[in-house]
Amino acid sequence: MGDGAPPSVRIAASVPRVGAMSATCTDVPVRTAWAPRIGVAVAVTLVVAAMAVPAIGDWNVHINTFPPIYADWAPRLGPGTAPAVLLAVLGTLYAARAATLLSWRRLLLASWVVGVLWMLALATVDGGDIGRILGIYNEYLRTARGTPDLAATLQIYVDRIPFYPSTDWPPEIAGPLVEQRAIELPYDPGSNWPAHIAGHPPGALTFFVVLVRLGLGSTFAAGMVVTLIAATTALAVMTTVRVLGSEALARTAAPFLVLGPAAIWQCVSADAVFAAVAAWGLCALAVAATRTSARALLLWSVPAGLLLGFTVMLSYGLVLVGVLALAVLWLAGSWRPLLPVAAMAAGVVLTYAAFGFAWWEGFVVLRERYWDGVASIRPPEYWTWANLAALTFCAGLLMPAGVAQAWVRRRQADPALRPVVVLTLAATAAIALADLSQMSRAEVERIWLPFVPWLLLGCALLPERWRRYGLGAQVAAALVVQHLLRSAW
């Protein structure tokens, strides 16, 4: 460690050959052998309790008919069923081997293509327009189509965040419940924003306004753009881990980042775009932090800062990506990019403020709307822990096994494991902070998508047998959830 080499080189020198990674992952001390089982047991307990408690106690937790996720019971088959099953079988049999044998560039390309196909196959189980959900009342497209002047919209953005039910709506749906039923109601653009516009900074609206201006404003076109971008998230996470010195573990994690139940929500949710922007921002930060020349450091700090700054403008809760950013800098052993990246990120936020939207003002008003709306009727004594069950539906049962494994291996000195261990635990810390904030009661299977791939990195730490059977369990869970439940997203 005292040879003067940059941190990325010192770490990379300790990485075992790709073919030797199974030995690194399977030679687990006896004291850690129970960690994955405990993680899965806790997650299963939470999931079962989250489904059973409202039913047994006749407890309305205000989220459709299948808590803890925003979905209804709707068994069905569809056009995407056969392709999804085929991809699940092929992925279970060959993904791990392909991740080991392919060159890095071919692995990235294959991961992106398979990711797109997996998302589309699951989405088309419902048939029809894959992006139809993007066109509903509470989503962004309708407002984006009605936004001829984005700069003027930013001037009034905060003023339209507060929740004021129309006096024309029937009394039985006025008040907090209107947040869930607004899909069926007329929207008066002179009153208040729909839920998702009000609940996010204008970066999300900006993205969809750009799509409309580019002629991609139909639900199908927007849905395809969201899907194509969402599929790059795995590539960004893998590349980040590789840059930080653990290519072998990045390869091991690849199948879990590409295939799994999270794809159900990635294909139809703007939050999947948020996840991709955040992931590429962190990737650029990792590159900047591992550069040895000042010029290269500054060169990579620019996109890192712009992407991370725009991430904050996409969702208020994504300030917690800062936890992962600090973890990246710590792993790289360099804090030099901190100031230039922070300056570029602040520049994005202040640019929006100059046009009329101040992030800090919007957040305060949004909190008021949230507590005036649906948060006031979703019980915290349920959602504080049921959120974690909803996250498990999205990330799969292997995720808590990987997180538990990362926790017990956090003090091991092997530098080849450190990037995955630290990033997994950083994502876990971000989730804990998000949950404790009480700003997301329910719907986190969508809202927490930006943190899911970083949590799934922990799967690469599991013994080989866990990974072999676990990938099959992940894709099976995706098929079961998509074919039995109809998500609102």
Secondary structure, 3 states (H helix, E strand, C coil): CCCCCCHHHHHHCCCCCHHHHHHHHHCCCHHHCCHHHHHHHHHHHHHHHHHHHHHHCCCCCCCCCCCCCCEEECCCCCCCHHHHHHHHHHHHHHHHHHHHHCCHHHHHHHHHHHHHHHHHHHHHHHCCCCCHHHHCCCCCHHHHHCCCCHHHHHHHCHHHCCCCCCCCCCCCCCCCCHHHHHHHCCCCCCCCCCHHHHCCCCHHHHHHHHHHHCCCCCHHHHHHHHHHHHCCHHHHHHHHHHHCCCHHHHHHHHHHHHCCCCHHHHCCCHHHHHHHHHHHHHHHHHHHHCCCCHHHHHHHHHHHHHHHHHHHHHCHHHHHHHHHHHHHHHHHCCCCCHHHHHHHHHHHHHHHHHCCCCHHHHHHHHHHHHHHCHHHCCCHHHHHHHHHHHHHHHHCCHHHHHHHHHHHCCCCCCCCCHHHHHHHHHHHHHHHHHHHCCCCCCCHHHHCHHHHHHHHHHHHHCCHHHHHHHHHHHHHHHHHHHHHEEECC
